[in-house]
Amino acid sequence: MITIDSPLDMHLHLRDANMLKIVAPLSAKSFSAAIIMPNLVPPITTIEAVISYKNRILDATSKYNFEPLMTLFFQDSYDFEFLQKAKKHIKAIKLYPQGITTNSANGIKSIDSKSLQMTLSAMSELDIPLCVHGESDGFVMDREAEFLPIYEDLATNFPKLKIIMEHITTKQSVELLNKYDNLFATITLHHLLITLDDVAGGMLKPHLFCKPIAKRYEDREALLKVALSANEKVMFGSDSAPHPIDKKESCGCAAGVFSAPIALQALAELFEKHDALENLEKFVSLNAQKIYNFIPNKKRITLKKIKFKVPSQYADIVPIFANSELSWSIVA
């Protein structure tokens, strides 16, 4: 048995409307709080939109003790005055390269310290973290590696700005973390478990298709090493990204792995397998509290070594490991 105080998901997609009502309670049941991604249609770019979306999330999760940590969709027009007003409503700002992932058509086309100086300077001064989907538009296996010089540019020119490298997938990204004091990262469950072989090495598995795409064995090993040791530079972010079956099992398969309902159970199994259960709470809670400098709602989740059958579907959404059996269950 293991008890985790205030588990946190530091990268979560809840969508909106009916999808929000389905998936939000599944995260709220297991987690104390989560960083909520702003890439809706239209994206969350105003204070009014942040407040409205937060209220919809709170309505959907009213049965649970859960805090949605809101974000703005990065715009290069945000100035100090606007962000000073926004700060009490948000925990971070999320930057998407234009067109690089789901609902990112309004993202930033040219990402560099000079062209984004106004917004990044204000964020730095106000201590608002920058979360980044770090991929170029190059060859799909090289996109994250090609983005690393941009991280270096931003980290060097804005040394007081906390920069979160979201859902890192490569050995090179892990190595970059140690070069700059202001670089941090989230790591997903699925990138700790799968490689591209699992997605497309045999029959194509659409429910494992995600962006950034799963990489090589050596990349997964680097991620495992830094996560299992609970390195203080990394924290759990599920990047749980639900899509209905007809959007996944179709031509033009939507990118995203839905893991929220089974994330803690699967992480407990993974950390136990590697004799690292003592580090699980750091990875899913304590590190994030230090990085974001906040105290979450009190919530204790107890897991026990009892087999858990993953459902085939949650409404019309297929989770990772559907119909398979995990060795841990949430019991309280």
N, C-alpha and C positions, 0 to 999 in steps of 0.2 A: 504494500500500500504506500502511496505517496500523496502528500497534500501540497498544493501550490497556492501561495497567496497572490491574489490579484493577477491572474494570467492576462497578458496583453497581446493583441494582434495589431502590429504596427504598420499594416498595409492591407486594407480590406475594401472590396467592392461590394456595395449593397444594392446598386442599381436604384430603381424607383418604382412607383406605382405598385402593381400586383407582385412583381418580382421582389421588391423591397419587403412586402408583407410576408412573403414566404421565407426569405433567407435571413433577414435581420434577427428574428427570434432565435435562430439556430446558432448565431454567433453570441448573442446576448446571454444565452443559457450557459455557455462555457467560459466566456471572457468578461473581465471587469470593464474593459474599455478597448477601443480600437481607433486607429487612424483611418478616417473615411476618405476614400479617393473621390475627387471632384469631377471626373470625366463623364458627366451626364450629357444629355442632349436637350437643351443647350448646356454648356459647361457652367460650373459654379464660379462666377467671376465678380459677384457683388456681395456686400454684407447682407443685404436683404435675402439673396438666394441662399447664403450660408444658414441664416436663421430659419428660413422656411424649410430647408432640407433637414436640418437638425430636428426640428419639431416633428417632421414626418417620421424620422427614425425613432424618436422617443415615443411616438404614438404606437409604432409597430413593435416596440420592445418594452412596453409598459409593464409587463409581467415580471421583468427582471431588473436587477441592479446593474445597469449598463450605461456607460458614458461614451457617446460618440465624440471623438476628437476630430473636429472639422478642419478642412483644408480649403484653400482657394486654388483655382486653376490659374497657373502662372500667366501673367500678361506683362509685357515690357513697359506698359503705361502706368503701372502702380507706382505712386509717389509716396513720400514720407507721411504726408497728412492722411492719405487714404489708409495706409497700412497701420498707422497709429490708432485709427478708429477701429480697424478690423481686428487688431491683435487680441482683444478680449473675447472675440468670437471664434478664433482659429488657433490651431496648434502648429500648423506648418503651411507651406505653399508648395504645390506639386507642379513641376516643370515637365512637360511632354514635348519631345521633338515633333514637329508637324507631321501628321499622318503615319507615325511609326507603330501605333498600336490602336486598340479599340477606342473609338470616339476621341481621336486626337487631331482631327482636322484643323482645329483652332489652336494647335500648339505652336511652338516657336520654330521658325525656319532657320535662323542663324543664331547659334548659341556660342557666345564668347563673352568675356568679362567686360569688354568695351561697349558692345551694343546693349547689354543688359545692365549697365552700370547703375542707372537710377534706381531700379527696383532692388537690385542686390545690395547696394549701399544702404538703402533704407532698411531692408531686412536684417542686415548685419548690425546696424545701429540699434534696432528694436529687438534683437535676439529672436528672430523668427526663423526657424530651420527651413532649409530648402531641400525638398525631396525630389529626386530626379529619376526619370525613366531613362537610363543611360544606354541608348543604342543609336548607331548611325543608320543610314539607309543603304549600306553596302551589302555584301554577301551575308546571308543570314547567320552563318556560324561565326562571322568575324565582327558583327555589329557592336557587340559590347566591348571587345578589345579596341576597336577603332574609336570608341567614344572616350577612352581613358585619358587622352591628352586634354580633352575638354574639362574633365574633373580636375586635372592638374592645374589648368589655367584658372579655373574658378577658385580652387583651394589656395593657390598662391596669391592671387590678387584680392581675395576677401578672406584673410586669415581668421577673422572673428566670426565668420559665417559658418554655422553648422550645416554640413552638406551630407545628406543621406543618400548613398548609392542604393537605389531600390532593387530588390530581388536580384542580387548579383548571382552570376552563374559560372564564372571562370576563375581559373587559378590566378590569372593576371590581376583580376579585381581584388582578390584576397591579398595579394602582395602589395597592391597600391595602398591599402588601408594603413599600413605601417609607415608610409612616407609622410603623411600629413596629419597633424593633430586634430584638424577639423573635419576629417573624413570618417564617416560611419557607414554601416550597411544593414539592410534587412536581408534575411535568407528565408526562402519558402520551404515548406515541407516537401513539395514535389521535387525541387531541385536537389534536396538531400537524398532523394531516393531513386530518381530515374536518370537515364542518359538518353541520348537521341535513339539508341538502339531500342529502348522500350517503346518509343513513340512510333518509329518507322522501320525498325530493323526486320520485322516480320510483317504480319498483317497490320495495316495502319490502325492506330488506336486514337480516334479523334478526341476522346475525353482526356488524353494526356497532352494534346497539342496546346502550347502556350507561347506567349512572348514575354520575355526572351525565351527562345527555344532551348530545350534541354541540350546540354553539351556532351563533352567526352568524359570517359572514366576518370582521368586525372583531374578534371575540373570538379567532378563530384567529390573526389577524395579531399581536395583542398577545402571545399565547403564543409564537409563533414569534420575535418580536423579543427577548423576554427569555431564551428558551432558546438561540437561536443565538448570542447575545452571551455566553452562559455567565455571566450575572449570578449572583453568589455567593449570592443569596437562593433560587435554585431548583436543583433536582436531578431526575434522572430517576427516575420511579417508574412502572413499566409499568401497574399495576393490571390485569395480565393475569389474567383471570377465566374459567377454563374451565367450560363446561357441555357435556354430551353433546348430540348433534344433536337428539334427540327433545325436549329442553328448550328449544332455540333455534328450531327450525323447527316451531313449534306455536302454538296459541292460548295466550296467556299467556306469550309469549316471555320467557325469563330474561334479565336484564340482565348483560352482560359481554362484553368483547372479549378473545379469546385471542391474545396477541402474543409471548409469551415466546421461542419458538424463533427468531423472525425479527427481534427488536427491534434488535439491534446492526446487522444488515445494513441494515435500513430506515433507521435513524438515520444511518448513514454515507452512504447515498444522499441523504437529506434535507439533511444538513449540507454535503455536497459541492455539491449543487444551489445552495445559497445562499452558496458560497465561505466556509464557516465550519468546515472540517474541523479546523482547529487548536484549535477550542473544544470538540470532541466529548468529549475525555477529562475536561475540567472538568465538563461537564454530566453525564456518566455515572459519574464517580468522585470527582474531587478536591473538588467542592463538598460532596458528602455527607459526606466524611471530615471536613471542617471543621465542618459544621453539627452532626453527631453526635459529633464529637470522638473518633474512633476510627481505628485503623490496621487495614485489612482484610488477609486472607490475600493473599500474593503470587500473582498469576496474570496472565499476559500473553496477550491475545487479539489475533491479527493478522488483519486483513481486507484483502482484495485485490479489485481491480476485475475480478471474474470473475462472470459471470451465475449467479444462483441461482434455481432453480425452486422456488417455495413448494409444498409438498405439498398435496394436496386435503384431507387429514385426518391427524391424529395420533391413532391409534386411532379413537374415535368423536367427536373434537373437531375442529371446523373452525377453522383459524387465519385471522386477518386476511390479506388478499391471497392466499387459497387459489387455486392453479393459475396465479397470475401470476408474473412474472419480476422479480427485483430485480437491480440492477447490481453489488452487492457480495456477497462470500461470506466466511465465516470459513475461513481456511486453516490456522491453527495456534493 
